[in-house]
Amino acid sequence: MVALDCIVMPMSSSAIYLKAHWLLGEAAAVSLVLVPALCIGQWTYENTHLRRRVMLQIVTSGMLFLFFVPEIIFALRPGTGWGPLFGLSTWARQIELQMILLLAVPGIAAVMEFAERGFGTPIPYDPPKRLVTSGIYRYCANPMQMSCALVLMAWAGVLRSGWMSGAACVSVVYSAGIAAWDEEEDLARRFGNEWSNYRFEVRNWWPRWRPFHSGPPALIYIARSCGPCSEVRTWLEARSPLGLQIVDAETLPAGSIQRMRYDPRDGSGTVDGVRAMGRAVEHLHLGWALCGAAVRLPCVSQLVQLFMDAAGLGPRVISCEMDLSPQHTERELSSIR
């Protein structure tokens, strides 16, 4: 199809005016549209590269709602276009863009939750294999739809576009109507009572303040003999986390841990360091859960971990405690990272 396009385009000179470097545009279209689409399709068909296809879906959604929808509006209803955005002072534009990014955090975190804990994506033909009730889903049943509506409304305010506000309203109508009806039937069929119990406790559009939790508590391993670690432990215990059990890291085999570790106990795998702390605070309340979701974003968690390591809060070597239970004799003191 690319080859055919390259042949037919010059033959359509009566209808299309081609500049000298039109092939650069062709290459850009292939790179930015065709190749990502083929990758998502192939990876989904083969059920591989889950994180990559999720990231492509996030980027695609962002481009669709924040660029292509406004471009369509500007083309059909000519006006100031992008002028209100670029007419702002630098500091005002940065603040508004950062506010929009904050509103997008729940949606991005929800997509990541689908991949990390549900082993699927938001696309209906590639749904999560298990019911996702962790992360931001502990507080709201439709964080993606709510985040999308808020971002579109804020974007409409930045662009001073009433038509963009209409797009935000359309997204709400679609989410509350067609999407909700389809999801209710599909999830009830696939997850039965587990879905019913979750939806009884967690609502759409109106988040809870305290988290929802079902099943065995997650585990957070924190060293008791490490000064900074014990302070974090005391801080968490003082806030009565729900569905989270704090365990001494010294109980793990020697050499098996370097930083605090979060184990969701659902087979999705453990996380360490900053990401573990981001997971732990989702068991406190909505405010801390949003902070934890922001910290766990791609690149953000690595950057925060780098800063913490540079500040002297990197991996620790601690001594294992003696096991005084009746079933075991005294163990030798050993070091674990």
C-alpha positions as CSV (number, residue, x, y, z in Angstrom):
1,M,0.0,0.0,0.0
2,V,2.9,2.4,0.7
3,A,4.4,1.6,-2.7
4,L,1.0,2.1,-4.4
5,D,0.6,5.4,-2.7
6,C,4.1,6.5,-3.9
7,I,3.1,5.6,-7.4
8,V,-0.4,7.1,-7.5
9,M,0.3,10.4,-5.7
10,P,2.4,11.9,-8.5
11,M,-0.2,10.7,-11.0
12,S,-2.9,12.7,-9.2
13,S,-1.3,16.1,-9.9
14,S,-4.6,17.4,-11.3
15,A,-6.2,17.1,-7.8
16,I,-3.2,17.3,-5.5
17,Y,-0.3,19.7,-5.5
18,L,2.9,18.0,-4.3
19,K,5.9,19.9,-3.1
20,A,9.5,18.8,-3.9
21,H,9.9,17.1,-0.5
22,W,6.5,15.3,-0.3
23,L,8.3,12.0,0.3
24,L,9.4,13.2,3.7
25,G,5.7,13.6,4.6
26,E,5.1,10.1,3.3
27,A,7.9,8.7,5.4
28,A,6.6,10.6,8.5
29,A,3.1,9.1,8.0
30,V,4.5,5.6,7.7
31,S,6.7,6.0,10.8
32,L,4.1,7.7,13.0
33,V,0.9,6.0,11.8
34,L,1.4,2.8,9.9
35,V,4.3,1.2,11.8
36,P,2.8,1.8,15.3
37,A,-0.5,0.4,14.1
38,L,1.1,-2.7,12.6
39,C,3.1,-3.2,15.8
40,I,0.0,-3.0,18.1
41,G,-1.9,-5.3,15.8
42,Q,0.8,-7.9,15.6
43,W,1.7,-7.8,19.3
44,T,-1.9,-8.1,20.2
45,Y,-2.4,-11.0,17.9
46,E,0.6,-12.8,19.3
47,N,-0.1,-11.6,22.9
48,T,3.5,-10.3,23.3
49,H,5.1,-7.0,24.3
50,L,2.3,-6.1,26.6
51,R,4.0,-3.0,28.1
52,R,5.0,-1.7,24.7
53,R,1.5,-2.0,23.2
54,V,0.0,-0.3,26.3
55,M,2.5,2.6,26.0
56,L,1.6,2.9,22.3
57,Q,-2.1,3.0,23.2
58,I,-1.5,5.7,25.8
59,V,0.5,7.8,23.3
60,T,-2.2,7.2,20.6
61,S,-5.0,8.3,22.9
62,G,-3.2,11.4,24.0
63,M,-2.6,12.4,20.3
64,L,-6.2,11.6,19.4
65,F,-7.9,13.7,22.2
66,L,-5.3,16.5,22.6
67,F,-4.3,17.1,19.0
68,F,-6.5,15.5,16.4
69,V,-9.9,16.4,18.0
70,P,-8.9,20.1,18.3
71,E,-7.5,20.1,14.8
72,I,-10.8,18.8,13.4
73,I,-12.7,21.4,15.4
74,F,-10.4,24.2,14.2
75,A,-10.8,23.0,10.6
76,L,-14.6,22.9,10.8
77,R,-15.1,25.9,13.0
78,P,-12.2,28.4,12.1
79,G,-11.3,30.7,14.9
80,T,-8.2,31.5,17.0
81,G,-7.1,27.8,16.8
82,W,-4.1,27.2,19.1
83,G,-3.6,30.9,19.7
84,P,-5.0,30.9,23.3
85,L,-2.4,28.3,24.3
86,F,0.6,29.9,22.6
87,G,-0.5,33.4,23.6
88,L,0.0,32.6,27.3
89,S,3.1,33.6,29.2
90,T,5.6,30.8,29.6
91,W,4.9,30.3,33.4
92,A,1.1,30.3,32.9
93,R,1.3,27.8,30.0
94,Q,3.6,25.5,32.1
95,I,1.2,25.6,35.0
96,E,-1.9,24.8,32.8
97,L,-0.1,22.0,31.1
98,Q,1.1,20.5,34.4
99,M,-2.5,20.7,35.7
100,I,-3.7,18.8,32.7
101,L,-1.0,16.2,33.2
102,L,-2.1,15.8,36.8
103,L,-5.7,15.2,35.7
104,A,-4.4,12.6,33.2
105,V,-2.5,10.7,36.0
106,P,-5.5,8.5,37.1
107,G,-6.2,7.5,33.5
108,I,-2.6,6.6,32.7
109,A,-2.3,4.8,36.1
110,A,-5.4,2.8,35.3
111,V,-4.0,1.7,31.9
112,M,-0.8,0.6,33.6
113,E,-2.9,-1.3,36.2
114,F,-4.6,-3.2,33.4
115,A,-1.2,-4.3,32.2
116,E,0.6,-5.0,35.5
117,R,-2.2,-6.6,37.4
118,G,-4.7,-7.7,34.8
119,F,-2.4,-8.7,32.0
120,G,-4.4,-6.9,29.4
121,T,-5.2,-3.5,27.9
122,P,-8.3,-1.2,27.8
123,I,-9.0,-2.3,24.2
124,P,-12.2,-4.4,24.2
125,Y,-10.6,-7.2,22.0
126,D,-7.6,-7.3,24.4
127,P,-9.1,-7.1,27.9
128,P,-7.5,-7.9,31.2
129,K,-7.4,-11.6,32.0
130,R,-8.4,-10.9,35.7
131,L,-10.6,-8.4,37.4
132,V,-8.5,-5.3,38.3
133,T,-9.4,-3.9,41.7
134,S,-6.0,-2.6,42.8
135,G,-4.3,0.8,42.3
136,I,-6.6,3.6,41.4
137,Y,-9.4,1.0,40.9
138,R,-9.6,0.7,44.7
139,Y,-11.3,4.1,44.7
140,C,-13.1,4.5,41.4
141,A,-14.6,2.0,39.0
142,N,-14.0,4.1,35.8
143,P,-10.8,6.2,36.3
144,M,-10.0,6.2,32.6
145,Q,-13.3,7.6,31.6
146,M,-13.4,10.2,34.4
147,S,-9.8,11.2,33.7
148,C,-10.5,11.6,30.0
149,A,-13.5,13.8,30.6
150,L,-11.6,16.0,33.1
151,V,-8.7,16.4,30.7
152,L,-10.9,17.3,27.8
153,M,-12.7,19.9,29.9
154,A,-9.5,21.4,31.1
155,W,-8.1,21.4,27.5
156,A,-11.2,23.2,26.4
157,G,-10.5,25.8,29.0
158,V,-6.9,26.2,27.9
159,L,-7.9,26.5,24.2
160,R,-11.0,28.7,25.0
161,S,-13.1,26.4,22.9
162,G,-16.8,25.7,23.5
163,W,-16.7,22.9,20.9
164,M,-14.0,21.2,22.8
165,S,-16.2,21.4,25.9
166,G,-18.9,19.6,23.8
167,A,-16.4,16.9,23.0
168,A,-15.9,16.4,26.8
169,C,-19.7,16.1,27.3
170,V,-19.9,13.6,24.5
171,S,-17.2,11.5,26.2
172,V,-19.3,11.5,29.4
173,V,-22.5,10.5,27.6
174,Y,-20.6,7.7,25.8
175,S,-19.0,6.5,29.0
176,A,-22.2,6.6,31.0
177,G,-24.3,5.0,28.3
178,I,-22.8,2.7,25.7
179,A,-19.5,1.9,27.5
180,A,-21.1,1.3,30.9
181,W,-23.8,-0.9,29.5
182,D,-21.3,-3.0,27.5
183,E,-18.8,-3.3,30.4
184,E,-21.4,-4.3,32.9
185,E,-22.6,-7.2,30.8
186,D,-19.1,-8.3,29.9
187,L,-17.6,-8.1,33.3
188,A,-20.6,-9.7,35.0
189,R,-20.4,-12.6,32.6
190,R,-16.6,-13.1,33.0
191,F,-16.2,-12.4,36.8
192,G,-19.6,-13.1,38.3
193,N,-19.8,-12.4,42.1
194,E,-16.3,-10.9,42.3
195,W,-17.4,-8.1,39.9
196,S,-20.8,-7.7,41.7
197,N,-19.1,-7.3,45.1
198,Y,-16.6,-4.8,43.8
199,R,-19.3,-2.7,42.1
200,F,-21.4,-2.7,45.2
201,E,-18.5,-1.0,47.1
202,V,-16.9,1.1,44.3
203,R,-18.8,3.5,42.2
204,N,-18.3,5.3,38.8
205,W,-17.6,9.0,38.8
206,W,-17.6,9.4,42.6
207,P,-14.4,8.1,44.2
208,R,-14.2,6.6,47.6
209,W,-11.9,8.2,50.2
210,R,-10.7,4.9,51.8
211,P,-9.6,2.0,49.6
212,F,-11.5,-1.1,48.6
213,H,-9.8,-4.4,49.4
214,S,-10.8,-8.0,49.1
215,G,-8.8,-11.2,49.5
216,P,-5.6,-11.7,51.5
217,P,-3.7,-8.6,52.5
218,A,-0.7,-7.5,50.4
219,L,2.7,-7.6,52.0
220,I,5.3,-4.8,52.4
221,Y,8.7,-5.9,53.5
222,I,10.5,-3.2,55.5
223,A,13.7,-3.7,57.5
224,R,13.2,-3.1,61.2
225,S,16.9,-2.8,61.9
226,C,17.5,0.0,59.3
227,G,17.0,3.5,60.7
228,P,15.4,5.3,57.7
229,C,13.4,2.1,56.9
230,S,12.0,1.9,60.4
231,E,10.9,5.5,60.2
232,V,8.9,4.7,57.0
233,R,7.5,1.7,58.7
234,T,6.3,3.8,61.7
235,W,4.8,6.3,59.3
236,L,2.8,3.7,57.5
237,E,1.6,2.0,60.7
238,A,0.4,5.3,62.1
239,R,-1.9,5.7,59.1
240,S,-3.6,2.3,59.5
241,P,-3.3,1.0,55.9
242,L,-6.2,-1.2,54.7
243,G,-5.4,-4.5,53.2
244,L,-1.6,-4.2,53.8
245,Q,0.5,-6.2,56.2
246,I,3.9,-4.9,57.2
247,V,6.5,-7.6,57.5
248,D,10.1,-7.5,58.7
249,A,12.5,-7.7,55.7
250,E,14.8,-9.7,58.0
251,T,12.5,-12.7,57.6
252,L,13.4,-13.1,53.9
253,P,16.3,-15.3,52.8
254,A,19.7,-13.7,53.1
255,G,20.7,-11.8,49.9
256,S,17.1,-11.8,48.4
257,I,16.2,-8.2,49.0
258,Q,17.9,-4.8,48.6
259,R,15.1,-2.3,49.1
260,M,11.6,-2.4,50.6
261,R,9.5,-4.8,48.7
262,Y,5.7,-4.9,47.9
263,D,4.1,-8.3,47.2
264,P,0.4,-8.1,46.1
265,R,0.0,-11.8,46.6
266,D,-2.0,-12.2,43.4
267,G,0.7,-13.7,41.2
268,S,1.5,-10.4,39.3
269,G,5.0,-10.1,40.8
270,T,6.7,-8.0,43.4
271,V,8.1,-4.4,43.1
272,D,11.0,-2.8,45.0
273,G,12.1,0.6,46.1
274,V,10.1,3.7,45.1
275,R,7.6,1.6,43.2
276,A,7.0,-0.5,46.4
277,M,6.3,2.7,48.4
278,G,4.0,3.9,45.6
279,R,2.1,0.7,46.0
280,A,2.0,0.8,49.8
281,V,0.4,4.3,50.0
282,E,-2.5,3.2,47.7
283,H,-3.7,1.4,50.9
284,L,-4.1,4.7,52.8
285,H,-6.5,7.0,51.2
286,L,-7.3,8.6,47.8
287,G,-4.9,11.5,48.2
288,W,-1.9,9.3,48.8
289,A,-3.1,6.8,46.2
290,L,-2.9,9.6,43.5
291,C,0.6,10.5,44.8
292,G,1.6,6.8,44.6
293,A,0.2,6.5,41.1
294,A,2.2,9.5,39.9
295,V,5.4,8.2,41.4
296,R,5.0,4.9,39.7
297,L,4.6,6.4,36.2
298,P,7.2,5.3,33.6
299,C,10.4,7.3,33.9
300,V,9.2,9.1,37.0
301,S,9.8,6.1,39.3
302,Q,13.3,5.7,37.9
303,L,14.1,9.4,38.3
304,V,12.8,9.5,41.9
305,Q,14.8,6.4,42.7
306,L,17.9,7.9,41.3
307,F,17.5,11.0,43.4
308,M,16.9,9.0,46.5
309,D,19.9,6.8,45.9
310,A,22.0,10.0,45.4
311,A,20.7,11.4,48.7
312,G,22.0,8.3,50.5
313,L,18.7,6.3,50.6
314,G,20.0,3.5,48.3
315,P,20.2,-0.2,49.0
316,R,20.9,-1.2,52.6
317,V,22.7,-4.2,54.2
318,I,21.0,-5.3,57.3
319,S,21.4,-8.2,59.7
320,C,18.8,-11.0,59.9
321,E,17.1,-11.4,63.2
322,M,17.4,-14.6,65.2
323,D,14.5,-17.0,64.7
324,L,13.3,-17.9,68.2
325,S,10.2,-19.9,67.1
326,P,9.9,-23.4,68.6
327,Q,10.2,-25.1,65.2
328,H,13.7,-23.6,64.5
329,T,16.9,-23.3,66.4
330,E,18.9,-20.1,66.6
331,R,20.1,-19.0,63.1
332,E,23.4,-17.4,62.4
333,L,23.3,-13.7,61.8
334,S,23.6,-13.0,58.2
335,S,23.4,-10.0,55.9
336,I,20.8,-9.3,53.3
337,R,20.7,-6.5,50.8
